[in-house]
Structures are given as structure tokens and as C-alpha cells.
Amino acid sequence: MKATILHNPRCSKSREALKILDEAPDVQVNIVEYLKHPPTRDQLAALYERAGMTPRDGLRKNEAVAKDLNLRSADDDAVLDAMVEHPILIERPLVETEKGVRLGRPPETVREIL
């Protein structure tokens, strides 16, 4: 099975989710450091749709830029646009396999799609 993780190595939850993936048998992990290689708007929208989430559910609301842009009351389109422009706003880790997409908060939720 292949798994892709939108990963931030500085985030403890992201590191924990990556460890779960690395320890899972027969899983080939593709690590995407999304701060260096951010997803496109369409990719991000598709990930949230597969996860059954809204972009707002995947927003790091406490980031300064989220507050500066007043994203708490923004619609999904505005949130996606902001995430593409400021990838730090993407809550991590996001993990995708053929079985679905999960936000690894808590990290153990990625087991649902392994």
C-alpha cells in the first residue's frame, strides 16, 4: 500500500503519524514537506473532500496569518486560497491512502486508512 503524508518535521503530531506509517507493514510512504512543496488548491480541496472535511476543518485557526486574514468567518473558497498562499495554515499531518484521507489529530487516526 502507498501512503502520502503532508508532513512538517517540526510538528510532533506529524512525526508521530509518520512513525505509525513507517512501522506499518507493507506501506510505502511518500513524504511531502508541504511547507516546501505546497499542494495546489485543487489537490487540497480533493484531500478534504475525501476526508469528509471542510477546508475550515483543516485550518490552523490560531496561526497569526489566519487571524490577520480574519479566516474564522471566511468561506471555504477564501480558506483554500489562503492555505495555498500561506501553507502554514494547513493543519497537519494529512495522510492519504487508497482507503481514504485522515487528518492525523490524534496521530492514531491514520490507522483507520491502513
PyMOL commands that place a pseudoatom at each C-alpha (Angstrom):
pseudoatom trace, name=CA, resn=MET, resi=1, chain=A, elem=C, hetatm=0, pos=[0.000, 0.000, 0.000]
pseudoatom trace, name=CA, resn=LYS, resi=2, chain=A, elem=C, hetatm=0, pos=[1.113, 3.544, -0.703]
pseudoatom trace, name=CA, resn=ALA, resi=3, chain=A, elem=C, hetatm=0, pos=[0.609, 6.367, 1.768]
pseudoatom trace, name=CA, resn=THR, resi=4, chain=A, elem=C, hetatm=0, pos=[1.298, 10.055, 1.256]
pseudoatom trace, name=CA, resn=ILE, resi=5, chain=A, elem=C, hetatm=0, pos=[1.749, 12.329, 4.242]
pseudoatom trace, name=CA, resn=LEU, resi=6, chain=A, elem=C, hetatm=0, pos=[1.687, 16.115, 4.152]
pseudoatom trace, name=CA, resn=HIS, resi=7, chain=A, elem=C, hetatm=0, pos=[4.370, 16.462, 6.775]
pseudoatom trace, name=CA, resn=ASN, resi=8, chain=A, elem=C, hetatm=0, pos=[6.037, 19.129, 8.850]
pseudoatom trace, name=CA, resn=PRO, resi=9, chain=A, elem=C, hetatm=0, pos=[9.121, 17.638, 10.535]
pseudoatom trace, name=CA, resn=ARG, resi=10, chain=A, elem=C, hetatm=0, pos=[8.947, 20.296, 13.262]
pseudoatom trace, name=CA, resn=CYS, resi=11, chain=A, elem=C, hetatm=0, pos=[5.469, 19.134, 14.341]
pseudoatom trace, name=CA, resn=SER, resi=12, chain=A, elem=C, hetatm=0, pos=[5.308, 16.394, 16.976]
pseudoatom trace, name=CA, resn=LYS, resi=13, chain=A, elem=C, hetatm=0, pos=[1.909, 15.117, 15.755]
pseudoatom trace, name=CA, resn=SER, resi=14, chain=A, elem=C, hetatm=0, pos=[3.245, 14.897, 12.226]
pseudoatom trace, name=CA, resn=ARG, resi=15, chain=A, elem=C, hetatm=0, pos=[6.334, 12.993, 13.415]
pseudoatom trace, name=CA, resn=GLU, resi=16, chain=A, elem=C, hetatm=0, pos=[4.117, 10.605, 15.410]
pseudoatom trace, name=CA, resn=ALA, resi=17, chain=A, elem=C, hetatm=0, pos=[1.886, 9.929, 12.390]
pseudoatom trace, name=CA, resn=LEU, resi=18, chain=A, elem=C, hetatm=0, pos=[4.952, 9.332, 10.226]
pseudoatom trace, name=CA, resn=LYS, resi=19, chain=A, elem=C, hetatm=0, pos=[6.260, 6.832, 12.780]
pseudoatom trace, name=CA, resn=ILE, resi=20, chain=A, elem=C, hetatm=0, pos=[2.944, 4.943, 12.620]
pseudoatom trace, name=CA, resn=LEU, resi=21, chain=A, elem=C, hetatm=0, pos=[3.213, 4.833, 8.826]
pseudoatom trace, name=CA, resn=ASP, resi=22, chain=A, elem=C, hetatm=0, pos=[6.856, 3.746, 8.918]
pseudoatom trace, name=CA, resn=GLU, resi=23, chain=A, elem=C, hetatm=0, pos=[6.067, 0.921, 11.348]
pseudoatom trace, name=CA, resn=ALA, resi=24, chain=A, elem=C, hetatm=0, pos=[3.056, -0.357, 9.384]
pseudoatom trace, name=CA, resn=PRO, resi=25, chain=A, elem=C, hetatm=0, pos=[3.795, -3.486, 7.362]
pseudoatom trace, name=CA, resn=ASP, resi=26, chain=A, elem=C, hetatm=0, pos=[3.852, -3.210, 3.569]
pseudoatom trace, name=CA, resn=VAL, resi=27, chain=A, elem=C, hetatm=0, pos=[3.324, 0.566, 3.485]
pseudoatom trace, name=CA, resn=GLN, resi=28, chain=A, elem=C, hetatm=0, pos=[5.409, 2.668, 1.116]
pseudoatom trace, name=CA, resn=VAL, resi=29, chain=A, elem=C, hetatm=0, pos=[5.454, 6.206, 2.478]
pseudoatom trace, name=CA, resn=ASN, resi=30, chain=A, elem=C, hetatm=0, pos=[5.724, 9.284, 0.294]
pseudoatom trace, name=CA, resn=ILE, resi=31, chain=A, elem=C, hetatm=0, pos=[6.662, 12.255, 2.481]
pseudoatom trace, name=CA, resn=VAL, resi=32, chain=A, elem=C, hetatm=0, pos=[5.663, 15.680, 1.205]
pseudoatom trace, name=CA, resn=GLU, resi=33, chain=A, elem=C, hetatm=0, pos=[7.059, 18.548, 3.235]
pseudoatom trace, name=CA, resn=TYR, resi=34, chain=A, elem=C, hetatm=0, pos=[4.139, 20.771, 2.391]
pseudoatom trace, name=CA, resn=LEU, resi=35, chain=A, elem=C, hetatm=0, pos=[5.799, 23.975, 3.594]
pseudoatom trace, name=CA, resn=LYS, resi=36, chain=A, elem=C, hetatm=0, pos=[8.470, 23.465, 0.916]
pseudoatom trace, name=CA, resn=HIS, resi=37, chain=A, elem=C, hetatm=0, pos=[6.190, 21.827, -1.674]
pseudoatom trace, name=CA, resn=PRO, resi=38, chain=A, elem=C, hetatm=0, pos=[2.638, 23.008, -1.002]
pseudoatom trace, name=CA, resn=PRO, resi=39, chain=A, elem=C, hetatm=0, pos=[-0.317, 21.253, -2.615]
pseudoatom trace, name=CA, resn=THR, resi=40, chain=A, elem=C, hetatm=0, pos=[-2.331, 23.039, -5.245]
pseudoatom trace, name=CA, resn=ARG, resi=41, chain=A, elem=C, hetatm=0, pos=[-5.762, 24.406, -4.436]
pseudoatom trace, name=CA, resn=ASP, resi=42, chain=A, elem=C, hetatm=0, pos=[-7.388, 21.536, -6.347]
pseudoatom trace, name=CA, resn=GLN, resi=43, chain=A, elem=C, hetatm=0, pos=[-5.255, 18.923, -4.575]
pseudoatom trace, name=CA, resn=LEU, resi=44, chain=A, elem=C, hetatm=0, pos=[-6.102, 20.372, -1.192]
pseudoatom trace, name=CA, resn=ALA, resi=45, chain=A, elem=C, hetatm=0, pos=[-9.822, 20.570, -1.976]
pseudoatom trace, name=CA, resn=ALA, resi=46, chain=A, elem=C, hetatm=0, pos=[-9.792, 16.936, -3.142]
pseudoatom trace, name=CA, resn=LEU, resi=47, chain=A, elem=C, hetatm=0, pos=[-7.996, 15.786, 0.019]
pseudoatom trace, name=CA, resn=TYR, resi=48, chain=A, elem=C, hetatm=0, pos=[-10.545, 17.497, 2.253]
pseudoatom trace, name=CA, resn=GLU, resi=49, chain=A, elem=C, hetatm=0, pos=[-13.420, 16.096, 0.225]
pseudoatom trace, name=CA, resn=ARG, resi=50, chain=A, elem=C, hetatm=0, pos=[-12.039, 12.539, 0.505]
pseudoatom trace, name=CA, resn=ALA, resi=51, chain=A, elem=C, hetatm=0, pos=[-11.551, 13.069, 4.246]
pseudoatom trace, name=CA, resn=GLY, resi=52, chain=A, elem=C, hetatm=0, pos=[-15.139, 14.275, 4.673]
pseudoatom trace, name=CA, resn=MET, resi=53, chain=A, elem=C, hetatm=0, pos=[-13.837, 17.595, 5.964]
pseudoatom trace, name=CA, resn=THR, resi=54, chain=A, elem=C, hetatm=0, pos=[-14.300, 21.207, 5.009]
pseudoatom trace, name=CA, resn=PRO, resi=55, chain=A, elem=C, hetatm=0, pos=[-11.260, 23.395, 4.387]
pseudoatom trace, name=CA, resn=ARG, resi=56, chain=A, elem=C, hetatm=0, pos=[-12.250, 25.206, 7.558]
pseudoatom trace, name=CA, resn=ASP, resi=57, chain=A, elem=C, hetatm=0, pos=[-11.852, 21.899, 9.471]
pseudoatom trace, name=CA, resn=GLY, resi=58, chain=A, elem=C, hetatm=0, pos=[-8.275, 21.726, 8.176]
pseudoatom trace, name=CA, resn=LEU, resi=59, chain=A, elem=C, hetatm=0, pos=[-7.371, 25.312, 9.029]
pseudoatom trace, name=CA, resn=ARG, resi=60, chain=A, elem=C, hetatm=0, pos=[-4.806, 26.178, 11.676]
pseudoatom trace, name=CA, resn=LYS, resi=61, chain=A, elem=C, hetatm=0, pos=[-7.013, 28.896, 13.132]
pseudoatom trace, name=CA, resn=ASN, resi=62, chain=A, elem=C, hetatm=0, pos=[-4.516, 30.080, 15.740]
pseudoatom trace, name=CA, resn=GLU, resi=63, chain=A, elem=C, hetatm=0, pos=[-1.773, 30.957, 13.266]
pseudoatom trace, name=CA, resn=ALA, resi=64, chain=A, elem=C, hetatm=0, pos=[-1.102, 34.689, 13.193]
pseudoatom trace, name=CA, resn=VAL, resi=65, chain=A, elem=C, hetatm=0, pos=[-1.756, 34.886, 9.457]
pseudoatom trace, name=CA, resn=ALA, resi=66, chain=A, elem=C, hetatm=0, pos=[-5.185, 33.253, 9.970]
pseudoatom trace, name=CA, resn=LYS, resi=67, chain=A, elem=C, hetatm=0, pos=[-6.039, 35.937, 12.462]
pseudoatom trace, name=CA, resn=ASP, resi=68, chain=A, elem=C, hetatm=0, pos=[-4.610, 38.681, 10.246]
pseudoatom trace, name=CA, resn=LEU, resi=69, chain=A, elem=C, hetatm=0, pos=[-6.730, 37.468, 7.315]
pseudoatom trace, name=CA, resn=ASN, resi=70, chain=A, elem=C, hetatm=0, pos=[-9.811, 37.058, 9.544]
pseudoatom trace, name=CA, resn=LEU, resi=71, chain=A, elem=C, hetatm=0, pos=[-10.294, 33.496, 8.308]
pseudoatom trace, name=CA, resn=ARG, resi=72, chain=A, elem=C, hetatm=0, pos=[-12.524, 32.405, 11.193]
pseudoatom trace, name=CA, resn=SER, resi=73, chain=A, elem=C, hetatm=0, pos=[-15.503, 33.876, 9.365]
pseudoatom trace, name=CA, resn=ALA, resi=74, chain=A, elem=C, hetatm=0, pos=[-14.271, 33.255, 5.802]
pseudoatom trace, name=CA, resn=ASP, resi=75, chain=A, elem=C, hetatm=0, pos=[-15.940, 30.840, 3.390]
pseudoatom trace, name=CA, resn=ASP, resi=76, chain=A, elem=C, hetatm=0, pos=[-14.281, 27.651, 2.152]
pseudoatom trace, name=CA, resn=ASP, resi=77, chain=A, elem=C, hetatm=0, pos=[-13.028, 29.252, -1.058]
pseudoatom trace, name=CA, resn=ALA, resi=78, chain=A, elem=C, hetatm=0, pos=[-11.264, 32.016, 0.840]
pseudoatom trace, name=CA, resn=VAL, resi=79, chain=A, elem=C, hetatm=0, pos=[-9.775, 29.486, 3.260]
pseudoatom trace, name=CA, resn=LEU, resi=80, chain=A, elem=C, hetatm=0, pos=[-8.414, 27.344, 0.402]
pseudoatom trace, name=CA, resn=ASP, resi=81, chain=A, elem=C, hetatm=0, pos=[-6.953, 30.406, -1.308]
pseudoatom trace, name=CA, resn=ALA, resi=82, chain=A, elem=C, hetatm=0, pos=[-5.249, 31.445, 1.935]
pseudoatom trace, name=CA, resn=MET, resi=83, chain=A, elem=C, hetatm=0, pos=[-3.875, 27.932, 2.507]
pseudoatom trace, name=CA, resn=VAL, resi=84, chain=A, elem=C, hetatm=0, pos=[-2.330, 27.881, -0.956]
pseudoatom trace, name=CA, resn=GLU, resi=85, chain=A, elem=C, hetatm=0, pos=[-0.755, 31.283, -0.409]
pseudoatom trace, name=CA, resn=HIS, resi=86, chain=A, elem=C, hetatm=0, pos=[0.252, 30.507, 3.197]
pseudoatom trace, name=CA, resn=PRO, resi=87, chain=A, elem=C, hetatm=0, pos=[0.783, 26.724, 3.594]
pseudoatom trace, name=CA, resn=ILE, resi=88, chain=A, elem=C, hetatm=0, pos=[1.465, 27.183, 7.319]
pseudoatom trace, name=CA, resn=LEU, resi=89, chain=A, elem=C, hetatm=0, pos=[-2.336, 27.409, 7.604]
pseudoatom trace, name=CA, resn=ILE, resi=90, chain=A, elem=C, hetatm=0, pos=[-2.762, 23.746, 6.625]
pseudoatom trace, name=CA, resn=GLU, resi=91, chain=A, elem=C, hetatm=0, pos=[-3.383, 21.592, 9.687]
pseudoatom trace, name=CA, resn=ARG, resi=92, chain=A, elem=C, hetatm=0, pos=[-1.053, 18.622, 9.674]
pseudoatom trace, name=CA, resn=PRO, resi=93, chain=A, elem=C, hetatm=0, pos=[-0.479, 15.848, 9.157]
pseudoatom trace, name=CA, resn=LEU, resi=94, chain=A, elem=C, hetatm=0, pos=[-2.806, 14.917, 6.322]
pseudoatom trace, name=CA, resn=VAL, resi=95, chain=A, elem=C, hetatm=0, pos=[-2.391, 11.291, 5.257]
pseudoatom trace, name=CA, resn=GLU, resi=96, chain=A, elem=C, hetatm=0, pos=[-3.818, 9.750, 2.094]
pseudoatom trace, name=CA, resn=THR, resi=97, chain=A, elem=C, hetatm=0, pos=[-4.006, 6.086, 1.107]
pseudoatom trace, name=CA, resn=GLU, resi=98, chain=A, elem=C, hetatm=0, pos=[-6.214, 4.171, -1.293]
pseudoatom trace, name=CA, resn=LYS, resi=99, chain=A, elem=C, hetatm=0, pos=[-8.612, 3.728, 1.645]
pseudoatom trace, name=CA, resn=GLY, resi=100, chain=A, elem=C, hetatm=0, pos=[-9.105, 7.448, 2.273]
pseudoatom trace, name=CA, resn=VAL, resi=101, chain=A, elem=C, hetatm=0, pos=[-7.676, 10.569, 3.861]
pseudoatom trace, name=CA, resn=ARG, resi=102, chain=A, elem=C, hetatm=0, pos=[-7.298, 11.373, 7.540]
pseudoatom trace, name=CA, resn=LEU, resi=103, chain=A, elem=C, hetatm=0, pos=[-6.075, 14.344, 9.485]
pseudoatom trace, name=CA, resn=GLY, resi=104, chain=A, elem=C, hetatm=0, pos=[-3.660, 12.824, 11.971]
pseudoatom trace, name=CA, resn=ARG, resi=105, chain=A, elem=C, hetatm=0, pos=[-5.039, 14.568, 15.026]
pseudoatom trace, name=CA, resn=PRO, resi=106, chain=A, elem=C, hetatm=0, pos=[-4.613, 12.472, 17.025]
pseudoatom trace, name=CA, resn=PRO, resi=107, chain=A, elem=C, hetatm=0, pos=[-1.935, 10.636, 15.030]
pseudoatom trace, name=CA, resn=GLU, resi=108, chain=A, elem=C, hetatm=0, pos=[-3.575, 7.244, 15.683]
pseudoatom trace, name=CA, resn=THR, resi=109, chain=A, elem=C, hetatm=0, pos=[-6.424, 8.161, 13.303]
pseudoatom trace, name=CA, resn=VAL, resi=110, chain=A, elem=C, hetatm=0, pos=[-4.157, 7.334, 10.354]
pseudoatom trace, name=CA, resn=ARG, resi=111, chain=A, elem=C, hetatm=0, pos=[-4.502, 3.666, 11.292]
pseudoatom trace, name=CA, resn=GLU, resi=112, chain=A, elem=C, hetatm=0, pos=[-8.115, 3.849, 10.023]
pseudoatom trace, name=CA, resn=ILE, resi=113, chain=A, elem=C, hetatm=0, pos=[-6.847, 4.044, 6.437]
pseudoatom trace, name=CA, resn=LEU, resi=114, chain=A, elem=C, hetatm=0, pos=[-4.058, 1.474, 6.604]
for i in range(1, 114): cmd.bond("trace and resi %d" % i, "trace and resi %d" % (i + 1))
show_as sticks, trace
zoom trace
